[in-house]
Amino acid sequence: MKRIRITEKAVTITAAIGSVLIMVMVIANTFWASKQAVSSTNQAVSAVSAFYLESMADRRAKTIANLIDNNFDYMEKAVSVIDEEKIESQEDLRAAIGKMKRLLSLNRFALVDEDDIVYTQYTTYTGGSRHAFLAKKTLEGRMISTVFNYGSSIDLCLAIPVDIKIMGKQFKACFVQIDINDIVELLAFDDQESTHFALYSTNGGNISDTELGQIIGTNNIFDATSGNVSVEKWNSFRDDFANNKRGTLTFSINDIVDTICYEPVPGTGWELVLMIRESVIQDQIQEISEKSLRTNNRQLLFLLVVASLFSAILFYMIRRVANEKLDEEKEHSKVFKSMANTDSMTGVRNKHAYMEMEAQLDSRIREGAIDKLALIACDVNGLKYVNDTKGHAAGDQLIKDASALICDIFNHGSVYRTGGDEFVVLLQGKGYDTRDEAIAAFNKQVEENIGKDEVVVSIGHSLLQPGDAQLHDVFERADHMMYDRKKELKSMGAKTRE
């Protein structure tokens, strides 16, 4: 069968004819649609309101769900880090809890031992009567509950089971409590008060203390809508709340038509309710429709051109806004990750960041995807001596000075603070190629600092070998060399841990 060849001329003619036909059809359709606009406006208002509200409710319910999931994930990470730290006293445990709260932004994070004793950053207390989730002998998984504190304060409590042993005690759970006001701020939006939202319990009580319009306000939503819709719709509305279902409800109070949309927040037993005043949408649609009718007869073709340009600009603006929001979300994600992975004292990456990088490098080592990697193990000399003789402020400054020296000389490497006086530097690329010069310069500077009573850091280094199965193999060799170097510097007059 002979294949028909499509030429550029044929495409051009087809496009031209198609464009003319589309323009004629659009003009005719625009003329007809403009005459139908007024009669269709009122019918479209309810549909637009419901769609708009459902979209907003779904997004905001997912926002709360993401907040809950993130807090559960951060709790698991926090427990994992605390379990690996050497905790010998309650002061150590409180410090570790406080550090996790700062790094992972966990509000009111606490651990619970097998005797229902709650350990927080600042105190310990018996939690059996204060926390409902402790009524169960064992937690089988993640638990979400609403806590009504003294006064009008409401918290969302998230708890998970744990199985760790600290200070000889078995710990069975950890939890965080999120203030309802923080959730409200997360959901808040500004649209000139045409749209309102509130969080409700299954019995219709307002738990967010936000007004759902001027008429419902902060009252019980069932009491406020009773008598303004049919009994059948009202009963269905209550059943949806009781069974955590989504839906919409339109009602009229004092000749004002309002539409609400309710969306369950997974796991919380809450319903997120949004309301929009239909007159707002109706006025906007009516204004556009009347303006179109006034100018349609004499400027129909011009309107088509303007509409086309407007559509293109609007599409461009929507795309740009979407990209900006995406960039903003990515930036926020980077900021949160940077906070979780940054050592607050020195500003370099912390042990959590090193553990993540170690996992990535282990995977690449197993796959044979990396062959040039060097590791520098660093240990600050005399930290205990400085702490004992000059105080912890001087000790902190010594750690900062050590970090600055390491970062300055190994400026092409990734620096991690993995312990109180311990650092690790990973060298790849240019850092790997210039490692010998950097190591020599570092050791020379350290030996000069001994005589000047300035910061002294012992280092050991090692390269990735063909037989290495994981990064820890490289670290062990570097760590042994570092201890040999520490003995050597001690013989030169450098202070040690003792």
Sequence and secondary structure as in RCSB ss.txt:
>XXXX:A:sequence
MKRIRITEKAVTITAAIGSVLIMVMVIANTFWASKQAVSSTNQAVSAVSAFYLESMADRRAKTIANLIDNNFDYM
EKAVSVIDEEKIESQEDLRAAIGKMKRLLSLNRFALVDEDDIVYTQYTTYTGGSRHAFLAKKTLEGRMISTVFNY
GSSIDLCLAIPVDIKIMGKQFKACFVQIDINDIVELLAFDDQESTHFALYSTNGGNISDTELGQIIGTNNIFDAT
SGNVSVEKWNSFRDDFANNKRGTLTFSINDIVDTICYEPVPGTGWELVLMIRESVIQDQIQEISEKSLRTNNRQL
LFLLVVASLFSAILFYMIRRVANEKLDEEKEHSKVFKSMANTDSMTGVRNKHAYMEMEAQLDSRIREGAIDKLAL
IACDVNGLKYVNDTKGHAAGDQLIKDASALICDIFNHGSVYRTGGDEFVVLLQGKGYDTRDEAIAAFNKQVEENI
GKDEVVVSIGHSLLQPGDAQLHDVFERADHMMYDRKKELKSMGAKTRE
>XXXX:A:secstr
       HHHHHHHHHHHHHHHHHHHHHHHHHHHHHHHHHHHHHHHHHHHHHHHHHHHHHHHHHHHHHHHHHHHH
HHHHHHHHHS   SHHHHHHHHHHHHHHHT TT EEEETT EEE SS EEE TTT GGGGSSS  S EEEEEE S
TT EEEEEEEEEEEEETTEEEEEEEEEEEHHHHHHHH   STTSEEEEEE TTS BSS   BHHHHBTS HHHHH
TTSS HHHHHHHHHHHHTT  EEEEEEETTEEEEEEEEEETTTTEEEEEEEEHHHHHHHHHHHHHHHHHHHTTSH
HHHHHHHHHHHHHHHHHHHHHHHHHHHHHHHHHHHHHHHHTB TTTSSB HHHHHHHHHHHHHHHHHT     EE
EEEEETTHHHHHHHH HHHHHHHHHHHHHHHHHHTTTSEEEE SSSEEEEEE THHHHTHHHHHHHHHHHHHHHH
HHT   EEEEEEE  TT  SHHHHHHHHHHHHHHHHHHHHHTT     
